[in-house]
Amino acid sequence: MKLTDLRGILQYIPRFREKVFVISVDGAIVTSENFANILLDVAVLRSLSIKVLLVHGAAAQIEILAREQNIQPSDLDGSGITDAPTLKLALTAANRLTHEILEGLSANDLRAACCNALTAHPMGIIHGQDHLFTGKIERVDTEMLQSLLSQGIVPVVPPLGFDGDGKTYRVNSDSVAVELAKTLGAAKLIYITTFDGLIYQGRLIQQILVADLDGLLAHNKSSFAPEVFSKAHFASAACQAGVPRVHVINGRVDEALLAEVFSNEGIGTLIYANEYQQIRRALKKDIRAILLLTKNSVASEELTKRTRAGIEKSINDYYIFETDKNPVACVALHQLDAAKGELACLYVSPLHENQGIGRKLIAYAESKAREMGWTELITLSTQAFTYFQSKAGFSEGAPEDLPPSRREKYEQSGRNSKILMKKLTPK
């Protein structure tokens, strides 16, 4: 099913309706071929009654203008020193980009407005250096922005701030996005950039708790790719300021915005402000999700085939691992006799592997088994037996270890599964 299929996004609509999304787009993306598709995605969000505010950067355009005019810019992204020639380049670049965005939104029948919503003051002298025309946000005109959003208008905010005397200062667009998301109580802050997400030690981080991200930034910040460090820093700042979810995605990928917002897995990096995962007992409405989750594993004969009717009959035995209220893993716990139970149907979505979810589900199943007074847990496996032995402490048993009724089913199946056992010591 395509990510943009209405059936796929239907579950998210009640959760996001009337919520604010702050979308921060790097200048290089605004002028990319795929930006028109991003604006189409914005139109989809607006059609679902999601309030959208757009922030944009201008570093790429400042660099191009500087080369054309043979000027050496003092700073590109608004975080260093901005001298007068660089401020002039920034004004030209930002105004052009804002105009392009307004044109694109108009082409999608979206009302939009550029506004002077940021009050800024000079960043001042830091480490003995005057930052001249680089500014720091002092206040956000929340009333103006809320008024625009309530009228269905998309505010477009450039990386510029103004003081009480009408002077203009450059501000870093990543920091602008954080201030706006914080002030407006945004449900999401989405950074759209030229890379796939937060790259750490050469690998993409798909999702990370802000506390864990803070640890990496404090002790291993050099392991981040240089171009993503600003996004990592400000994503952490946003979560610390109360924004629940921050996403970093590649704006050159078609449908990237919808794929990130309206799917369990996303395509970039998700930074979240709280432990948003939970294990719960499955409900009848989860049967379809269990069948879809385990479909490929059943096809490869890793798991036993289960019917809808069979799962429904024993639905109270099943548990779901959720990520943002979406099932990404499951396990079943069947009673065999007064002292023994079977751990079955353990499965984790491929996109959520290597995150410890399988071990969490096994630990949870063991805890439930102890609550029910069981002293032994059995599991049958054809392909994952080494995982159960090395990661979960199971040891190999024999058919004779199975209760008579379960042994009969085992022999009838013809699967020749390995039988694994684990004694449960009380805690």
C-alpha positions in Angstrom: 0.0 0.0 0.0 1.4 3.4 -0.9 2.1 5.7 2.0 -0.1 8.3 0.6 -3.1 6.0 0.3 -5.9 7.5 2.4 -6.5 4.2 4.1 -3.0 4.3 5.4 -3.2 7.7 6.9 -6.8 7.5 8.2 -5.6 6.4 11.7 -3.5 9.5 12.2 -6.1 12.1 11.3 -8.0 12.3 14.7 -4.6 12.5 16.5 -3.3 15.4 14.3 -6.4 17.4 13.5 -6.1 21.0 14.5 -2.5 20.4 15.8 0.3 22.7 14.7 3.2 21.4 12.7 6.3 23.7 12.3 8.2 22.7 9.1 11.7 24.1 8.7 13.1 23.8 5.2 16.7 24.4 4.3 17.3 26.9 1.5 18.9 24.2 -0.7 15.6 22.3 -0.6 13.4 25.3 -1.5 15.3 25.5 -4.9 15.4 21.7 -5.4 13.3 19.9 -8.0 11.3 18.1 -5.3 10.2 21.2 -3.5 7.0 21.4 -5.5 6.1 17.9 -4.2 6.8 19.0 -0.6 4.3 21.8 -1.1 1.8 19.3 -2.4 2.4 17.3 0.9 1.8 20.5 2.8 -1.5 20.9 0.9 -2.4 17.4 2.1 -1.7 18.3 5.7 -3.9 21.4 5.4 -6.7 19.4 3.9 -6.6 17.2 7.0 -7.1 20.3 9.2 -3.5 20.3 10.4 -2.1 23.8 10.9 1.2 24.3 9.2 3.8 27.0 9.7 6.8 27.2 7.3 10.3 28.4 8.3 13.1 28.5 5.7 16.9 28.9 5.7 19.0 30.7 3.1 22.6 29.5 3.6 22.8 27.8 0.1 21.5 30.9 -1.6 23.8 33.3 0.3 26.8 31.1 -0.8 25.7 31.3 -4.4 25.1 35.1 -4.3 28.5 35.6 -2.6 30.3 33.7 -5.4 28.4 35.7 -8.1 29.3 39.0 -6.4 32.9 37.9 -5.4 32.1 38.6 -1.8 33.5 36.5 1.1 30.5 36.0 3.5 31.4 36.3 7.2 28.9 33.5 8.0 26.4 31.3 6.1 23.9 30.0 8.6 23.2 32.9 10.9 25.0 31.5 13.9 28.3 33.2 13.5 29.3 36.8 12.8 27.2 38.7 10.2 28.9 41.8 8.8 27.1 44.4 6.7 27.8 42.8 3.2 26.7 39.4 4.5 23.5 40.9 5.9 22.8 42.4 2.5 23.2 39.0 0.8 21.0 37.4 3.5 18.2 39.9 2.9 18.3 39.3 -0.9 18.4 35.5 -0.6 15.7 35.4 2.1 13.3 37.6 0.2 13.7 35.6 -3.0 13.1 32.3 -1.2 10.1 33.7 0.7 8.6 34.8 -2.6 9.2 31.4 -4.2 7.5 29.7 -1.3 4.5 32.0 -1.5 4.3 31.4 -5.2 4.4 27.6 -4.7 1.7 27.7 -2.0 -0.5 29.8 -4.2 -0.1 27.3 -7.0 -1.6 24.7 -4.5 -4.5 27.0 -3.6 -3.1 27.6 -0.2 -3.4 31.0 1.5 -0.1 32.2 2.9 1.5 35.2 4.4 5.0 36.4 5.2 5.1 38.2 8.6 7.5 40.1 10.9 6.7 37.8 13.8 10.2 37.7 15.3 11.5 40.4 17.5 15.3 40.1 17.8 18.1 41.8 19.5 21.9 41.7 18.7 23.6 38.6 19.8 26.3 40.9 21.0 29.9 40.2 22.0 30.7 36.5 22.5 34.2 35.3 23.4 35.4 38.8 22.7 33.9 38.9 19.2 31.1 41.3 18.2 28.6 39.3 16.2 27.4 42.6 14.6 24.1 41.8 12.6 23.6 38.3 13.9 20.5 38.4 16.2 18.9 36.4 18.9 15.2 35.9 19.2 13.7 38.0 22.0 10.0 37.4 21.4 7.6 35.7 19.0 4.3 37.4 18.1 2.2 34.4 19.0 -1.0 36.3 18.7 -0.3 37.2 15.1 0.7 33.6 14.1 -2.3 32.0 15.9 -4.6 34.4 14.2 -3.2 33.5 10.8 -3.3 29.8 11.6 -6.9 30.0 12.8 -7.9 31.5 9.4 -6.3 28.7 7.5 -3.3 30.8 6.4 0.1 29.3 6.3 2.6 31.7 7.9 6.0 31.8 6.1 8.8 32.9 8.4 12.2 33.9 7.0 15.5 33.7 9.0 15.2 37.4 9.9 14.3 39.3 13.1 13.5 42.9 13.7 14.2 45.1 16.7 12.1 48.0 18.1 13.9 50.5 15.9 13.2 48.6 12.7 16.7 47.2 12.3 17.1 43.7 10.7 19.2 40.9 12.1 20.0 37.5 10.8 18.9 34.5 12.9 19.6 30.9 12.5 16.6 29.2 10.9 17.0 26.0 13.0 16.8 28.1 16.2 13.8 30.0 14.7 11.9 26.7 14.2 12.5 25.7 17.8 11.2 29.1 19.2 8.1 28.9 17.0 7.4 25.3 17.9 7.8 26.0 21.6 5.7 29.2 21.6 2.9 27.7 19.5 2.8 24.4 21.4 3.5 22.5 18.2 2.9 18.7 18.1 5.7 18.3 15.6 8.8 20.1 14.4 10.0 18.8 11.1 13.4 19.7 9.7 13.5 19.1 5.9 17.1 19.1 4.8 19.5 17.6 2.2 20.5 14.5 4.1 18.6 11.4 5.3 18.4 12.2 9.0 20.9 12.3 11.9 24.0 10.5 10.8 26.1 9.1 13.7 29.3 7.2 13.1 28.3 6.9 9.5 24.9 5.3 10.1 21.4 6.8 10.1 19.7 7.0 13.5 16.1 6.1 12.9 14.7 7.1 16.3 16.2 8.2 19.6 15.0 9.4 23.0 16.2 12.9 23.6 18.0 11.9 26.8 20.1 9.4 24.7 20.7 12.1 22.0 21.9 14.5 24.8 24.3 11.8 25.9 25.8 11.5 22.4 26.0 15.3 22.0 27.8 15.6 25.3 30.3 12.8 25.0 30.6 11.9 21.3 29.5 14.9 19.3 32.5 14.5 16.9 30.9 11.2 15.7 28.0 13.2 14.1 28.4 14.1 10.5 29.3 17.8 10.6 26.3 18.9 8.4 23.8 17.3 10.8 25.2 18.7 14.1 23.0 21.8 14.1 19.8 19.7 13.5 20.8 17.4 16.4 21.5 20.3 18.7 18.3 22.1 18.0 16.2 18.9 17.9 17.4 18.3 21.5 16.6 21.9 22.4 13.1 21.6 21.0 12.3 18.4 23.0 13.7 20.0 26.1 11.4 22.9 25.5 8.3 20.7 25.4 7.9 19.8 21.7 7.0 16.1 21.8 8.4 15.0 18.4 11.1 16.3 16.1 11.8 14.8 12.7 14.8 15.2 10.4 14.1 14.1 6.8 15.6 14.3 3.3 13.6 16.8 1.2 15.0 15.3 -2.0 13.0 12.1 -1.5 9.6 12.1 -3.1 6.7 11.9 -0.6 9.2 12.2 2.3 7.0 14.4 4.4 3.9 12.2 4.2 6.0 9.1 4.6 7.5 10.4 7.8 4.3 11.7 9.3 1.9 9.0 8.2 3.7 5.7 8.7 4.9 3.7 11.7 8.5 3.6 10.5 9.1 6.9 8.7 12.1 7.5 6.5 14.3 9.8 8.5 15.2 10.4 12.2 12.6 10.8 15.0 13.7 12.4 18.2 11.1 12.1 20.9 10.8 13.8 24.3 9.4 10.9 26.3 9.4 7.1 26.4 6.6 6.7 23.8 6.7 2.9 23.6 4.5 0.5 25.5 3.5 -3.1 25.7 -0.2 -3.8 26.1 -2.7 -6.7 25.8 -4.0 -7.1 22.2 -7.6 -6.3 21.4 -9.8 -7.7 18.7 -9.1 -4.6 16.6 -5.4 -5.7 16.6 -6.0 -9.0 14.8 -5.4 -7.5 11.4 -2.2 -5.8 12.5 -0.9 -9.1 14.0 -1.7 -10.9 10.7 0.0 -8.2 8.7 3.0 -8.0 11.0 3.7 -11.8 10.8 2.7 -12.3 7.2 6.2 -12.5 5.8 7.5 -14.6 8.7 4.7 -17.1 8.2 5.5 -17.2 4.4 9.2 -18.1 5.2 8.0 -20.7 7.7 9.7 -19.0 10.6 6.3 -18.7 12.4 3.4 -21.1 12.4 0.4 -20.0 10.3 -2.4 -18.5 12.3 -5.9 -17.8 11.1 -8.0 -14.8 12.0 -10.4 -17.1 13.8 -7.6 -18.8 15.8 -6.1 -15.5 16.9 -9.6 -14.1 17.9 -10.3 -17.2 20.0 -7.1 -16.7 22.0 -6.8 -12.9 21.7 -6.2 -12.5 25.5 -3.0 -14.4 25.1 -1.5 -11.9 22.7 0.5 -8.7 23.5 1.4 -5.8 21.3 4.4 -3.5 21.4 3.4 -0.1 20.2 5.4 2.8 18.9 3.3 6.0 19.0 0.2 3.9 19.3 1.1 1.8 16.2 1.8 -2.0 16.6 5.4 -2.8 15.5 5.8 -6.1 17.3 3.8 -8.9 19.0 4.1 -12.0 21.2 1.7 -14.6 22.6 1.7 -16.4 25.9 -0.3 -19.7 26.0 -0.9 -21.7 29.1 0.1 -25.4 28.7 -0.6 -26.7 32.2 -0.7 -25.4 35.8 3.1 -24.8 35.8 4.1 -24.3 32.2 3.4 -21.8 29.5 4.4 -21.3 25.9 6.0 -18.2 24.4 4.8 -18.0 20.8 4.4 -15.7 17.8 7.3 -13.4 18.8 7.8 -11.0 15.9 9.4 -7.6 15.4 8.9 -5.5 12.3 12.1 -5.4 10.3 12.3 -1.6 10.5 12.3 -1.9 14.3 14.9 -4.6 14.6 18.1 -4.2 16.7 16.4 -1.9 19.2 16.0 -4.5 21.9 12.2 -4.8 21.3 12.4 -8.6 21.1 14.1 -8.9 24.4 11.7 -6.4 26.0 8.8 -8.6 24.9 10.4 -11.8 26.2 11.1 -10.1 29.5 7.5 -8.9 29.6 6.2 -12.4 28.9 8.4 -13.9 31.6 7.1 -11.4 34.1 3.5 -12.2 33.1 4.3 -15.9 33.4 5.6 -15.5 36.9 2.5 -13.5 37.9 0.4 -16.5 36.8 2.5 -18.8 38.9 4.3 -20.6 36.1 7.7 -22.1 36.8 8.7 -22.8 33.2 8.4 -21.2 29.8 8.7 -23.2 26.6 9.1 -21.9 23.0 9.3 -23.7 19.7 11.5 -22.3 16.9 12.7 -23.4 13.5 14.9 -20.4 12.7 15.4 -18.1 15.7 16.5 -20.7 18.2 20.0 -19.3 18.5 18.5 -15.9 19.4 16.4 -17.5 22.3 19.5 -19.3 23.5 22.1 -16.4 23.3 19.8 -13.4 24.1 17.1 -14.8 26.4 18.7 -17.7 28.3 16.7 -20.6 26.9 18.2 -24.0 26.6 17.4 -26.9 24.3 14.8 -29.4 25.4 13.2 -32.5 23.9 9.6 -33.5 22.8 9.3 -35.4 26.1 9.4 -32.0 27.9 6.1 -31.0 26.3 2.8 -31.7 28.0 0.9 -34.5 26.2 -1.6 -32.3 24.4 1.1 -29.9 23.2 3.4 -32.8 22.2 0.7 -34.2 20.0 0.2 -31.0 18.1 4.0 -30.7 17.8 4.3 -34.1 16.2 1.3 -33.5 13.9 2.8 -30.2 12.6 5.8 -31.8 11.0 7.8 -28.6 11.4 10.5 -30.4 13.5 10.9 -27.2 15.5 13.6 -27.0 18.2 12.1 -27.1 21.7 13.6 -24.5 24.0 13.0 -24.3 27.8 13.6 -21.7 30.5 13.1 -22.2 34.2 11.4 -19.1 35.8 12.8 -18.2 39.2 10.6 -16.0 41.4 11.6 -12.4 41.6 
